[in-house]
Structures are given as C-alpha cells and as structure tokens.
Amino acid sequence: MLKKILIALAAVVIVIGGVVAMQPSDFRIARTATISAPVPMVFAQVNDFRKWQAWSPYEKLDPAMKGIYEGAAAGTGAIYTWAGNSQVGEGRSTITESRPSDLIRIQLEFVRPFAATNTAEFTFKPEGNQTAVTWSLAGKKNFTAKAVHLFMNMDRMVGGQFEEGLARMKSVVEAAAKQ
C-alpha cells in the first residue's frame, strides 16, 4: 500500500513539474495612459529618477525606503539603488538607453525578495496635444518563477501598480502643463 502511495505521489510531482516546465519562459507586462501634455514634459518625468518620487507607486509602498542616486543626473547612465520593506525589496535601476521624446530603457536588477534582472521600457507617442506613454516590464522566468506565476497573476498585480503610477504621472504632468 505504501509503495502505491509513493508511486502516485511521484506521478503527481512529475505531472506538476511538467506543467511548470511547459510555461512560457518570457513575460511582458505593459500599460498605457494618455496624458494631456506634450511629449517632452512626459519624457522628463521618467528620464530623471529624482522625479519618480512624485508618481512612482513603489515610493508610496514604503515611505521609509532608502534610495541612492548615482551616475548621470538624468538619461543614459543614471542609476537609482533602493532598499526597503518586503513590498519594495532591494535593487538597482540603470537607464541604459534614453532617446529624447521616444524611448527610455531601464535595466532592473532585483536583489530581494528574489534575484532577477528585467528590462523596463517607457515609450512616448504624440497624439495631437496629448502623449500616449506605455510602461512595460519584460524578462525571463526561471522554473521557480514559472511555478509562482501559476498561482499569482503577475500581470494583474504589476499591471495594477503600473496603472497607479501612470495615473499619478498624469496628474503631476497635467498640473505642471497648466502653469
């Protein structure tokens, strides 16, 4: 009897392992907002990490978070290192590409709560007197991340944070555009 239970348990583990292994290795999460301001004003909010305090949802998750700015003041080479509570973790953001009023690409290196390296991008498209800004996050999932994604909807969780950040950015930029 014990032998049958162990065989059945091993079969379940193998099936679950197979399901996890067959999950996609790549992920991409993206959200877009339209802001009533010219592209250069919206671009400036993202191109300088110091301006993120006004709109980033992660700054609000841990008001005691420690942040250090290094490298260039803005644009390619700007670096922001952070360490905070379990909601924001610890890591480093580096702007690796900054094309004025078009694209900002950021390398995200997470240390905790889990180690990972991902790419965030912001793209900016003029739409008359408005700007469509898209915030995306892309990367690879290891076996553990694939298993976690079976039970947690990362698109909903991270996408919701992106929506919140873009809404705050919209408020900040539109208020400045009216002045």
C-alpha positions in Angstrom: 0.0 0.0 0.0 2.8 2.4 0.9 4.5 1.6 -2.3 1.3 2.6 -4.3 1.0 5.9 -2.4 4.6 6.8 -3.1 4.3 5.9 -6.8 1.1 8.0 -7.0 2.8 10.9 -5.2 5.8 10.7 -7.5 3.5 10.7 -10.6 1.7 13.9 -9.3 5.1 15.6 -8.7 6.2 14.7 -12.2 3.0 16.0 -13.8 3.1 19.3 -11.8 6.8 19.6 -12.7 5.9 19.1 -16.4 3.2 21.7 -16.3 5.5 24.2 -14.7 8.3 23.5 -17.2 5.9 24.0 -20.1 5.0 27.5 -19.1 6.4 30.3 -21.2 10.0 31.4 -20.3 9.4 35.0 -21.3 7.0 37.5 -19.8 5.9 41.0 -20.7 3.6 43.3 -18.8 2.5 46.7 -20.2 0.1 49.5 -19.5 -0.6 52.7 -21.5 -2.0 56.1 -20.4 -2.8 59.2 -22.4 -1.6 62.5 -20.8 -2.7 65.9 -21.8 0.8 67.4 -22.2 3.5 67.5 -24.9 5.9 64.5 -25.2 8.9 66.4 -23.8 7.1 67.1 -20.5 6.1 63.5 -20.0 9.5 62.2 -21.1 11.2 64.4 -18.5 9.3 62.8 -15.7 10.8 59.4 -16.5 14.2 60.4 -17.6 15.2 61.7 -14.2 14.9 59.2 -11.3 14.6 62.0 -8.8 11.3 63.0 -10.4 9.9 59.5 -9.8 9.1 60.3 -6.1 6.1 62.3 -7.3 4.5 59.5 -9.2 6.1 56.1 -8.7 3.7 53.6 -6.9 6.8 52.0 -5.3 7.8 55.1 -3.5 4.4 55.1 -1.8 4.6 51.4 -0.7 7.5 52.2 1.7 7.9 55.9 2.7 11.0 54.9 4.7 12.7 53.3 1.7 16.3 54.3 1.3 17.3 55.5 -2.2 20.7 56.5 -3.6 21.2 58.3 -6.9 24.4 57.7 -8.8 25.9 58.2 -12.3 24.4 60.8 -14.7 21.8 63.2 -13.3 19.3 62.0 -16.0 19.2 59.9 -19.1 21.6 57.1 -20.1 23.9 56.2 -17.1 21.5 57.5 -14.4 21.3 54.9 -11.5 18.9 54.6 -8.6 19.6 52.0 -5.9 16.9 51.3 -3.3 16.4 49.2 -0.2 13.0 49.0 1.5 10.4 46.8 3.2 9.2 43.5 1.8 6.8 45.2 -0.6 9.6 47.1 -2.5 12.6 44.9 -1.7 16.1 45.9 -2.8 17.6 46.5 -6.2 19.1 48.8 -8.7 17.7 50.6 -11.8 20.0 51.9 -14.5 18.9 53.9 -17.6 20.6 52.0 -20.4 19.0 53.9 -23.3 17.4 57.3 -23.5 16.2 58.7 -26.8 14.5 62.1 -26.2 10.8 62.0 -26.5 10.8 58.4 -27.8 12.1 55.7 -25.5 13.7 55.1 -22.1 15.1 51.6 -21.4 15.9 50.6 -17.8 17.8 47.6 -16.6 16.2 46.4 -13.3 18.4 44.3 -11.0 16.4 42.9 -8.1 18.3 41.6 -5.1 15.3 40.8 -2.7 12.8 39.5 -2.2 14.1 37.4 -5.1 17.1 37.9 -7.5 16.1 38.8 -11.1 17.2 41.0 -13.9 14.4 42.5 -16.1 14.0 45.3 -18.6 11.5 48.2 -18.1 10.7 50.4 -21.0 8.8 53.7 -21.4 7.7 54.7 -24.9 6.2 58.1 -25.8 3.9 58.8 -28.8 2.4 62.1 -29.6 -1.3 62.2 -30.2 -2.2 65.7 -31.1 -1.8 67.8 -27.9 -1.5 64.6 -25.8 1.1 61.9 -25.2 0.5 58.2 -25.0 3.0 56.7 -22.6 3.5 53.0 -22.3 5.3 51.4 -19.3 6.4 47.8 -19.8 8.4 45.2 -18.0 9.9 42.2 -19.7 12.1 39.4 -18.7 12.8 35.6 -18.4 11.1 33.3 -15.9 13.2 30.5 -14.3 11.5 27.3 -13.0 10.6 28.8 -9.7 9.1 32.0 -11.3 7.1 29.8 -13.6 5.7 27.9 -10.6 4.8 31.1 -8.8 3.1 32.5 -11.9 0.8 29.5 -11.9 -0.7 30.8 -8.7 -0.2 34.6 -8.8 -1.4 36.8 -11.6 1.7 38.9 -12.1 0.1 40.9 -15.0 -2.8 42.0 -12.7 -0.5 42.7 -9.7 2.3 44.6 -11.5 0.0 46.0 -14.2 -2.2 47.5 -11.4 0.9 49.2 -10.0 1.8 50.5 -13.5 -1.8 51.9 -13.9 -1.5 53.6 -10.5 1.9 55.1 -11.4 0.7 56.3 -14.8 -2.4 57.9 -13.2 -0.1 59.8 -10.7 2.2 60.8 -13.5 -0.8 62.1 -15.5 -1.8 64.2 -12.5 1.7 65.6 -12.0 2.4 66.4 -15.6 -1.0 67.8 -16.4 -0.9 70.1 -13.3 2.6 71.4 -14.5 1.3 71.8 -18.1 -1.5 74.2 -16.8 1.0 76.5 -15.1 
